[in-house]
């Protein structure tokens, strides 16, 4: 597992500026109906762009306009069905993350697996939310994922270390570390990237 960076390895001045901006943002959070509607519009735009970029990373041919059509519940003629199902899965995964945050639920290992089950709609149902049972290869990477028999222990250890480090580690150090470790473990047969990106967003929102 990757070593957790220490704060003296990070630009502490930058972290302080970010913390200051976060405090300012909290004071500006929507306080009336007009601000709430503007925030909702921004959130929808962010969600569509997030889904588009997340799919593009994985080689999807869907355009931003295609992704918005899928978000609105329509089907895009002439585009691969699997790509459209994957986009729909990202929206369902984002909705699941939203429920975790608004209900103030702990971001634990069981919910990570539930998130994969929600968002990896283009996989066979038997693979969703389940740790892989076969070796994996990460395309365009020199990283070799863990052997399947080591995944459960590695995931339990990752969540333990994350919770233990939360007391004394800045979220912007801890959360990227968790994400890198998760992607190196590569616990699922497919859909690790999109699940990891949604989970990272959940962790950031939890610590906002």
C-alpha positions in Angstrom: 0.0 0.0 0.0 1.2 3.5 -0.8 2.7 5.6 2.0 0.5 8.4 3.4 2.1 11.8 2.6 2.9 14.0 5.6 1.8 17.6 5.8 5.4 18.8 5.6 5.6 17.2 2.1 2.6 19.4 1.0 2.3 23.1 0.4 0.8 24.1 3.8 0.2 27.7 2.6 -2.0 26.3 -0.3 -3.9 24.1 2.2 -4.5 27.2 4.4 -5.8 29.2 1.4 -8.1 26.3 0.4 -9.5 26.1 4.0 -10.1 29.8 4.0 -12.0 29.5 0.7 -14.1 26.6 2.1 -15.1 28.7 5.1 -16.2 31.5 2.8 -18.2 29.1 0.6 -20.1 27.9 3.7 -21.2 31.5 4.4 -22.4 31.8 0.8 -24.4 28.6 0.7 -27.9 29.2 -0.7 -30.0 31.2 1.8 -33.1 31.9 -0.3 -35.1 30.4 -3.2 -33.2 32.2 -6.0 -29.9 31.0 -4.7 -31.2 27.5 -4.1 -32.4 27.3 -7.7 -29.1 28.6 -9.0 -27.3 26.0 -7.0 -29.5 23.2 -8.3 -28.7 24.4 -11.9 -25.0 24.4 -11.2 -25.2 21.0 -9.6 -27.0 19.5 -12.6 -24.4 21.0 -15.0 -21.6 19.7 -12.8 -23.1 16.2 -12.8 -23.5 16.0 -16.6 -19.9 17.3 -17.1 -18.6 14.9 -14.5 -20.3 11.9 -16.1 -19.1 13.0 -19.6 -15.5 13.3 -18.5 -15.5 10.1 -16.4 -16.8 8.2 -19.4 -14.4 9.9 -21.8 -11.4 8.8 -19.6 -12.6 5.2 -20.2 -12.8 5.7 -24.0 -16.5 6.5 -24.4 -17.6 8.1 -27.7 -20.5 10.0 -26.0 -20.4 13.7 -26.4 -21.3 16.2 -23.7 -24.6 16.8 -25.5 -25.2 13.0 -25.7 -24.6 12.8 -22.0 -27.1 15.5 -21.2 -29.7 13.7 -23.3 -29.1 10.5 -21.3 -29.3 12.5 -18.0 -32.8 13.7 -19.2 -33.8 10.1 -19.6 -33.6 9.8 -23.3 -31.7 7.3 -25.6 -29.2 8.6 -28.1 -29.6 7.0 -31.6 -26.5 5.7 -33.2 -24.4 5.5 -30.1 -23.3 2.2 -28.4 -25.9 0.9 -25.9 -23.2 -0.1 -23.4 -21.8 3.4 -23.3 -25.2 4.8 -22.7 -25.9 2.3 -19.9 -22.5 3.2 -18.4 -23.5 6.9 -18.4 -26.9 6.1 -16.8 -25.0 4.2 -14.1 -22.9 7.2 -13.3 -26.0 9.2 -12.7 -27.4 6.5 -10.5 -24.1 6.3 -8.6 -24.1 10.1 -8.1 -27.7 9.9 -6.7 -26.5 7.1 -4.3 -23.6 9.3 -3.2 -26.1 12.2 -2.6 -28.2 10.0 -0.4 -25.1 9.0 1.7 -24.2 12.7 2.2 -27.7 14.2 3.0 -28.4 11.3 5.4 -24.9 11.8 7.0 -24.1 8.1 6.6 -20.6 6.7 7.3 -18.5 6.2 4.1 -17.6 2.6 4.8 -16.6 -0.4 2.8 -20.1 -1.8 2.5 -21.3 1.4 0.9 -18.4 1.5 -1.5 -19.5 -1.9 -2.8 -23.1 -0.7 -3.0 -21.9 2.3 -5.0 -20.2 -0.1 -7.5 -23.4 -2.1 -7.8 -25.3 1.2 -8.5 -23.0 2.7 -11.1 -21.5 -0.4 -13.0 -24.8 -1.0 -14.8 -22.9 -2.1 -18.0 -21.5 -5.1 -16.1 -23.2 -8.5 -15.6 -25.4 -8.3 -12.4 -23.2 -11.0 -10.8 -20.2 -8.8 -11.0 -21.7 -5.6 -9.6 -20.7 -4.8 -6.0 -18.5 -8.0 -5.9 -14.7 -8.1 -5.5 -13.1 -9.7 -8.5 -12.1 -13.4 -8.4 -9.6 -13.2 -11.3 -6.3 -11.3 -12.0 -6.7 -7.9 -13.5 -4.7 -5.6 -15.8 -4.9 -1.8 -15.7 -4.7 -0.6 -19.3 -1.9 1.9 -20.0 -0.4 1.4 -16.6 2.6 -0.3 -15.1 0.8 -1.0 -11.9 0.0 -4.6 -11.2 -3.2 -5.0 -9.2 -3.4 -7.2 -6.1 -4.0 -10.9 -6.5 -7.8 -11.7 -5.9 -7.1 -13.5 -2.6 -5.5 -10.4 -1.1 -8.3 -8.0 -2.0 -10.5 -8.4 1.1 -7.7 -7.9 3.6 -6.3 -5.0 1.6 -9.7 -3.2 1.5 -10.3 -3.7 5.2 -6.8 -2.3 5.9 -7.4 0.6 3.6 -10.6 1.7 5.3 -9.0 1.1 8.8 -6.0 3.3 7.9 -8.3 6.0 6.4 -10.4 6.2 9.5 -7.4 6.2 11.8 -5.6 9.0 9.8 -8.7 11.2 9.7 -8.0 12.5 13.2 -4.7 14.1 12.2 -4.5 14.4 8.4 -5.9 17.1 6.2 -8.7 15.8 3.9 -6.9 17.0 0.8 -3.9 14.8 1.7 -5.9 11.9 2.9 -8.6 11.6 0.2 -6.2 11.5 -2.9 -4.1 9.0 -1.0 -7.2 6.8 -0.5 -8.1 7.1 -4.1 -4.6 6.1 -5.3 -4.6 3.1 -3.0 -8.1 2.0 -4.1 -7.2 2.2 -7.8 -4.0 0.2 -7.1 -5.9 -2.5 -5.4 -8.4 -2.5 -8.3 -10.9 -4.5 -6.3 -13.6 -4.9 -8.9 -13.5 -6.7 -12.3 -14.4 -3.5 -14.1 -15.7 0.0 -13.2 -13.0 0.7 -10.6 -12.2 4.2 -12.1 -15.8 5.5 -12.1 -16.5 4.0 -8.7 -13.3 5.6 -7.3 -14.1 9.0 -8.8 -17.6 9.0 -7.4 -16.3 7.8 -4.0 -13.7 10.5 -4.0 -16.4 13.1 -4.6 -18.4 11.6 -1.7 -15.4 11.9 0.6 -14.8 15.5 -0.5 -18.4 16.5 0.1 -18.3 14.7 3.5 -15.4 16.9 4.5 -16.6 20.2 2.9 
